[in-house]
Structure formats: structure tokens, C-alpha cells
Amino acid sequence: MIYYRPVVMTDPAARPAGALTLAGGWCWFERLERIERGCGRRIVAPDEVPEDVIDRLTRPRAAIAGIAMDAPRLMGILNVTPDSFSDGGRYLDPGAALERARAMAGAGADFIDIGGESTRPGAETVPDADETARTQPVIAALRQGGLPAPVSIDTRKAAVAGAALDAGAAMVNDVSALAHDPALAGLVAGRGVPVCLMHAQGDPKTMQQDPRYDDVLLDVYDHLAARIAAAEAAGIAWGRIVVDPGIGFGKTAAHNLALLRGLSLFHGLGCPILLGASRKRFIGLIGGGAAETQADLRGPGTVAVTLGALAQGVQIHRVHDIVEIKQALRLWQAVTFGEKA
């Protein structure tokens, strides 16, 4: 198989007349990196690339849960769990969760992603009833309270997702890409809601035990392509699918960096890209200092990773620190395009 990674640019002054717009968004390209396993890489022009590939790379993405994908979007993380790696226990109380969700929406979050089961490395599976009890009341209260941002339910399980959708959630975010629970694909198809398909190598309990790849960028791409095909076979429309390369899920720091450097490849899947790198361990390992062991000190590194992803056209950024990331986004847009978010 041959892969094509657009060499993405953002500078409006440098854009030549024949450049192509990436995914209907804010980036453009006039060259691509042609990649073939075992045959090296070389730079090619768009006229050397199959038309269907160019179509997938340039086609404007459909709105997700009513949110247009022609500009960068922020997804606020709300873990109503006792053991999440960064904020476990902080928002387990429903009142605290509601206050946090409203604060993130007020600060500029386009989505609120609510999860009731930690998927950190080594985490145990939570019973469906417990996960539902943590998430459904919070979602219902937010919808009844008029929260403007759509709510995403972060779960691998059909029973939990169904209860969340009944309570007013508008999207499913599945770290297993519909592979954990066979019933979830049918539920998503039947409800007509968007779904995020994330790559993970192995189960959360064991995924960080010596993960290996032939080529992490290409292997993750192939996996997501296969999961998109499975989702479509289950009746989920392409325009309702988001993909996530799964930073930190069965990956070493070197794997994460390879994925971040090659993020633009995933536009070839024809779907919006979601990046969930916020406060991940590799940020502390590379950044050093106290952040190596303290997740809440990884904010500056998260900003750096987010800005790098913005420059590659990533549409949705799943983060803990909405205020800080929104400020960085506004400054990046002002410096790059002379405008603000």
C-alpha cells in the first residue's frame, strides 16, 4: 500500500495559486510525502497522487454534533472517576462535575467529554452500572440546565452509551474504536450520532507493557482505516466518524512523537481528527522536572503539542485546561492569520 502525507503549510503569504486546501480548513499543501513500506519516502506533487486520495485530503469535513469542522475546536475533559491519571476524584461529586462542565463551556469549550471509567495505563474495567451511575445524572443535569456545548460520552460500552444518549449526550467517544462491545456500533448507527474511533494497542490494563509496531504511523493509520470500514458496515455514515490516533494508548514516548510528527497523514482517512495528548506522561518525560511525575504541571507541554497539531490541521483538541489552551489558540491564530478564535 502507498500512503500520502500532505506537507502542511499555514502562512497565507506563501500560498501559491495552485495550492490545495486541507480538509476544508485553515491549512494548505502543494506537496505530499509518498510513503511505501520498505521502499522509503519521497516528495511528490498533487498531480502524482490518485484523485480519490486528493479528494479525501481536501473534502470539507461534515459538522460533528452541530459543530463545524472548518476551525479548531476544543473538547473539555470531565472525568467523573476516582482514579483518572490527572484529575481522578476531583469531579466525582455531581455538583463539582456540573460546576466544572459549565466553567469549561463558559471558557470556550466546543464539546464536553464526560467519562466514568478511567482508561489510564493499568486501569481496571468498571461495571456498566457504576459507570452509568457516574455519568448519566451529570449529563441529564447539564442538558436540563441549558449547557450550550454538546456532550460526548467517553465509553467503550453500549449500555453506558445508551443511557448517556437518553440523558442528552450527542456523541460517543470510544477508545476501543467499537471493538470492545459488539453492541455499541449498532447503537451508534441506530441513534444517528457521531462517534470517535480511537486507536489503542491492547486493553488499558496491559497496553503499556512493551508496545511494539512495525511502523507506528502506518500501523495506526491502517487500524483506523479498518475500524472506519467496520463502522460503515454497521451503518454509521462516514460523515459522522472522527478518528483519534490514541496518543499514550499502547505507545512509548518515541511512538507518540512519531505520530505527532506525522499527524497530517490521518487526513487521508477523510474524517475529522481528534487529538488527546493533554497532560499525558510523555510530556512530563520529555519536558522534565517535576512534571515527570505530576500531571497537573504538564500544561505548557500540552500547549506546545496542541500548537504543533494546529499547524497540521487537527480539528478537535481534547484537553483539561480550556482557559490556557483557548488563550494559546487565540494567540496562534492572531500571529498566523491576523485573527482570533
WONORNOR-V139250 format. One line per field, one symbol per residue. ss: DSSP state (A for helix, B for strand, O for the rest). phi: phi as a letter, one per 20 degrees, with the letter a starting at -180 (. if undefined). psi: psi as a letter, one per 40 degrees, with the letter a starting at -180 (. if undefined). A space follows every 10 residues. Layout:
# WONORNOR-V139250
ss = ???
phi = ???
psi = ???
This chain:
# WONORNOR-V139250
ss = OBBBBBOOBO OAAAOOOOOB BOOOOOOBBO BBBBBBOOOO BBBBBAAAOO AAAAAAAAOO OOOBOOBOOO OOBBBBBBBO OOOOOOOOOO OOOAAAAAAA AAAAAAOOOO BBBBBOOOOO OOOOOOOAAA AAAAAAAAAA AAAAOOOOOB BBBBOOOAAA AAAAAAAOOO BBBBOOOOOO OAAAAAAAAA AOOBBBBBOO OOOOOOOOOO OOOOOAAAAA AAAAAAAAAA AAAOOOOAAA BBBBOOOOOO OOAAAAAAAA AOAAAAAAAO OBBBBOOOOO AAAAAAAOAA AAOOAAAOAA AAAAAAAAAA OOOOOBBBBO OAAAAAAAAA AAAAAAAOOO O
phi = .ddcdfeecc fffefffefd felmdddbbc cceeccgmcm cbecegfedg fffffffdgg effdlndfde bfcddeecee cecffdcgnf cffgffffff ffffffeofe cdddcdcfdf gnfefeggff ffffdgffff ffffengfef dddebdcfff ffffffepfd bdddfelmee cgefffffff emdfcdddeb dnegfcfeel fcbfbgffff gfffffffff fffeoefgfd dddcfmgnem begffgffff fdgfgffffm cfdddddglf gffffefmmf ffddffeefg ffgffffffg fdnfedcece dfgfffffff fffffecmbc f
psi = ihihhhhhie hddehideii hhfeaeiiie iihhhhheea iihiideehi ddddddddhh iiihfehife ihihhhhhhg ieeiddfhed fdhddddddd ddddddeehd ihhhiehhfi heiihhiddd dddddddddd ddddefhdhi hhhgiehddd ddddddeeie ihhheefeed hdeddddddd efiiihhihh hiiddedegf iiidhddddd dddddddddd dddeehidee hiihefhegf iidddddddd dedededeee iihhhgehei dddddddaad edehdeeedd dddddddddd eeehdhhhid gddddddddd ddddddefii .
